[in-house]
Amino acid sequence: MRFWKLLLGVAALGLVAVAFRDVAGDRWLRPASPFRGGDDEDEGGVALEEEPVLGYDGMDRDTLVDWLSDADLDHETLLAIHAYESANLNRGPVLDTIDDLLA
């Protein structure tokens, strides 16, 4: 009986490993997120999983555009927000507002 439990446990572990492994891409699969695009790093290797400013993910497009216009953010923060928005929801009006503020 012990042998069968051990065999079943090893088979279950193997099944989990196969289910979460992308063999073609030679990497582990990650859970899907509605706020994340395909890759969770920008070109510089900076992780984009965390929102750039507290409460960012809770704002809808119009609220975010208004907030960006009024917030008086520094250049570095605007670049971080641009990278995060591009990698996640990629909303045109938000990116256009950020581009205008960076110009």
N, C-alpha and C positions, 0 to 999 in steps of 0.2 A: 504494500500500500504506500509506503514511504517513497518508493521508487517512482510510482505513478504521479504522486504529488510533485516531486522534484521535476520530473519530465514535463508535467503540465506547466509548472512555474517557468521553466526555461523556455518553453514554447511561447508562453504569453509574453515574456520579456522580449523574445525575438520578434514577435508580431508587432509590439509597440515600437521597437527600433526600426523596423521596416516601414511602418506607417508614417513615421516622422522624418524619414530620410529621403532627400532628393538625390537619387542615384545619378541622374544625368548631370545635375549641377554640382555634384559632390559636396553637398552641404546639408545641414539640418534645416528642416522646415520650421517656420515660426508661425504662431497663431495670427490670423487675419485681424486687422484693425481698420475701422472705418475712417480713421484719420491718417492712415499711413499709405503712401504709394507703394511701389514695388520694393524699393531699396530704402533702408532706414539710415543711410549715411550719405552726406553730400560729397562733392568731389574732393574736398580736403580731408575726408575721413572723420568729420565731426558727426557725432550721433544726433539724430533729429527726432528721437522718440519723445523727448520732453518738450512741453510747450515753452516758447521763448520768453514769455512773460506770464505771470500768474493770472489765470482767468481767460487766457487767449482762446482755448478750445471751447469755452462756454459762450463765446460771442458769435452771433450770426453775421452774415456778410455785411449787411447795412450798418449794424452796430459797430462792427470792426472798422469799416471805412470811416465812420464818424469819429471813433476813438483815435485812429491813427492820425487824422487831421488835427485833432485837438491836443494830442499827448505830448508834443515837443520832444520826441525821442532822439537820442544821439545816433550818429552814423552807424556805429557797431551794432546797436540794438536793431536798427532798421534792416541791416544786412542779415542778422540772425533770423528776424521775422520773415524776411523774403525767402531765405533758404528753407525754413520750416514750412511756409505756405506752399512753396514750389514742390516740396517733397511729399506733402500730404494732400490737402484738398485742392490746391492749384486753382484758386478762384481768380478769374481775370480782373474784376474790379479791385480786389484787394491788392493784387500784384501791381496794377496800374497806379494805385494810390501810393504804394511804397516806392515805385520807380519815380513818381513825381516828387516825392519828398527827398529822395536821394539825389535828384538832379540839382 
